[in-house]
Amino acid sequence: MNQDDQAKKEFCWRCGEFLPPDAAVCPKCGNVLRPGDARAQPAEAAMDRPSTNGRSPRYVSLLLLGAGIESFLMSLLVYVNRDSLIAEVQQMYGSSLPGVEDAIYLLIGFWIIIGTATLVGSYFATKRRRWGLVMACSVLGLMSFGVVIFEGSLFALVAIILLLRSRNEFR
């Protein structure tokens, strides 16, 4: 292959792999190519990107799924134990403390919203779309806490780190 042919060769926009003529799918990463997706670019530019082997979005999806489940479990745990929590707070601060029950229900609603957001992020990470939205959902997932040792927050933190490394794998 001479230098002119090599210069005209197209590369996958996601992983930088050389594409065979008229390829519909990248042979390396499995990216479905649409007209205009494949772009001629220097091979060195693709080599400069950190390699994540295409698995990071899957891991992000699973981690956000775990954070979302943890958030829903926290809301369920607080809901089931709401009467004892209200009694405990009233015992500590006196029964004249207004709004304790409302605060408990707000906390339950907060965790349901956080859980829903992380599940939305998990969905879009699976589809490898909307990196910014997945990142925002991961940041919200930091507030999912967890039943035992803040595992929901840890899941979200690891998801953020993987997202920062795999930005080029999203459309």
C-alpha positions as CSV (number, residue, x, y, z in Angstrom):
1,M,0.0,0.0,0.0
2,N,1.5,3.3,-1.0
3,Q,1.4,6.5,1.0
4,D,-1.5,8.0,-1.0
5,D,-3.7,5.0,-0.3
6,Q,-2.8,5.1,3.4
7,A,-3.6,8.8,3.6
8,K,-7.1,8.1,2.1
9,K,-7.8,5.2,4.5
10,E,-10.6,5.9,6.9
11,F,-10.6,5.3,10.7
12,C,-13.3,4.5,13.2
13,W,-14.1,7.7,15.1
14,R,-14.5,5.8,18.4
15,C,-11.4,3.6,18.6
16,G,-9.2,4.8,15.7
17,E,-9.1,1.3,14.0
18,F,-8.5,1.2,10.2
19,L,-11.8,0.5,8.4
20,P,-12.1,-1.8,5.4
21,P,-13.7,-0.2,2.4
22,D,-17.5,0.1,2.7
23,A,-17.5,-1.1,6.4
24,A,-20.8,-0.9,8.2
25,V,-19.3,-1.9,11.6
26,C,-15.9,-1.3,13.1
27,P,-14.1,-4.7,13.3
28,K,-12.4,-3.7,16.6
29,C,-14.9,-2.0,18.8
30,G,-18.2,-3.0,17.0
31,N,-19.2,0.6,16.5
32,V,-22.1,0.8,14.0
33,L,-21.0,3.3,11.4
34,R,-23.4,5.7,9.7
35,P,-22.6,7.7,6.6
36,G,-20.2,10.4,7.7
37,D,-19.2,8.7,10.9
38,A,-15.9,7.3,9.6
39,R,-13.4,10.0,9.2
40,A,-9.9,10.0,7.8
41,Q,-7.6,11.0,10.7
42,P,-4.0,10.3,11.5
43,A,-3.5,7.0,13.3
44,E,-1.4,8.8,15.9
45,A,-4.4,10.9,17.0
46,A,-6.3,7.7,17.9
47,M,-3.3,6.3,19.6
48,D,-3.0,9.3,21.9
49,R,-6.4,8.5,23.5
50,P,-6.4,6.3,26.6
51,S,-7.5,2.8,25.7
52,T,-10.4,1.5,27.8
53,N,-11.2,-1.5,25.6
54,G,-14.7,-0.2,25.1
55,R,-15.9,-1.7,28.5
56,S,-16.0,1.5,30.6
57,P,-19.5,2.5,29.6
58,R,-20.8,-0.9,30.7
59,Y,-19.0,-0.7,34.0
60,V,-20.4,2.9,34.5
61,S,-23.9,1.6,33.7
62,L,-23.5,-1.2,36.3
63,L,-22.1,1.1,38.9
64,L,-24.9,3.6,38.5
65,L,-27.4,0.8,38.6
66,G,-25.9,-0.2,42.0
67,A,-26.0,3.4,43.2
68,G,-29.7,3.8,42.1
69,I,-30.7,0.6,43.9
70,E,-28.9,1.8,47.0
71,S,-30.8,5.0,46.9
72,F,-34.1,3.2,46.5
73,L,-33.1,0.9,49.4
74,M,-32.3,3.9,51.6
75,S,-35.7,5.5,50.8
76,L,-37.5,2.2,51.6
77,L,-35.5,1.8,54.8
78,V,-36.4,5.3,56.0
79,Y,-40.1,4.7,55.0
80,V,-40.4,1.4,56.8
81,N,-38.8,2.9,60.0
82,R,-40.3,6.4,59.8
83,D,-42.4,6.0,63.0
84,S,-39.4,5.0,65.1
85,L,-37.3,7.7,63.5
86,I,-39.9,10.4,64.3
87,A,-40.2,9.1,67.9
88,E,-36.4,9.1,68.3
89,V,-36.1,12.7,67.0
90,Q,-38.9,13.9,69.1
91,Q,-37.4,12.2,72.2
92,M,-34.0,13.8,71.5
93,Y,-35.4,17.3,70.8
94,G,-38.7,17.3,72.5
95,S,-42.1,16.6,71.1
96,S,-42.7,20.3,70.3
97,L,-40.3,20.1,67.3
98,P,-42.4,20.9,64.3
99,G,-42.0,19.4,60.8
100,V,-40.2,16.2,61.7
101,E,-42.6,14.0,59.8
102,D,-42.5,16.3,56.8
103,A,-38.6,16.2,56.9
104,I,-38.7,12.4,56.9
105,Y,-41.0,12.4,53.8
106,L,-38.8,15.0,52.1
107,L,-35.8,12.7,52.7
108,I,-37.6,9.8,51.2
109,G,-38.5,11.8,48.2
110,F,-35.0,13.1,47.8
111,W,-33.6,9.5,47.7
112,I,-36.3,8.5,45.2
113,I,-35.2,11.3,42.9
114,I,-31.5,10.5,43.3
115,G,-32.3,6.8,42.5
116,T,-34.3,7.7,39.5
117,A,-31.5,10.0,38.2
118,T,-28.8,7.4,38.6
119,L,-31.0,4.8,36.8
120,V,-31.4,7.3,33.9
121,G,-27.6,7.7,33.8
122,S,-27.2,4.0,33.8
123,Y,-29.5,3.7,30.8
124,F,-27.7,6.3,28.8
125,A,-24.3,4.8,29.7
126,T,-25.5,1.5,28.3
127,K,-26.5,3.2,25.1
128,R,-23.1,5.2,25.1
129,R,-25.0,8.5,24.6
130,R,-25.1,11.8,26.3
131,W,-21.9,11.8,28.2
132,G,-22.7,15.0,30.0
133,L,-26.1,13.7,31.3
134,V,-24.4,10.5,32.5
135,M,-21.8,12.6,34.3
136,A,-24.5,14.8,35.9
137,C,-26.4,11.7,37.0
138,S,-23.2,10.2,38.4
139,V,-22.6,13.4,40.5
140,L,-26.1,13.1,41.8
141,G,-25.4,9.5,42.6
142,L,-22.7,10.7,45.1
143,M,-25.7,11.5,47.3
144,S,-27.2,8.1,47.2
145,F,-25.2,7.0,50.3
146,G,-25.9,3.4,51.1
147,V,-27.3,1.0,53.6
148,V,-24.0,0.0,55.2
149,I,-20.9,2.0,54.3
150,F,-21.8,4.6,51.7
151,E,-21.5,2.0,49.0
152,G,-23.9,4.0,46.7
153,S,-21.6,7.0,46.9
154,L,-18.5,4.8,46.2
155,F,-20.2,3.3,43.2
156,A,-21.0,6.8,41.8
157,L,-17.4,8.0,42.5
158,V,-15.9,5.1,40.6
159,A,-18.4,5.7,37.8
160,I,-17.2,9.4,37.6
161,I,-13.6,8.3,37.3
162,L,-14.4,5.8,34.5
163,L,-16.5,8.4,32.7
164,L,-13.6,10.9,32.7
165,R,-11.4,8.2,31.1
166,S,-13.9,7.1,28.5
167,R,-15.3,10.4,27.2
168,N,-14.4,9.4,23.6
169,E,-16.6,6.2,23.8
170,F,-19.8,8.3,24.0
171,R,-21.7,10.0,21.2
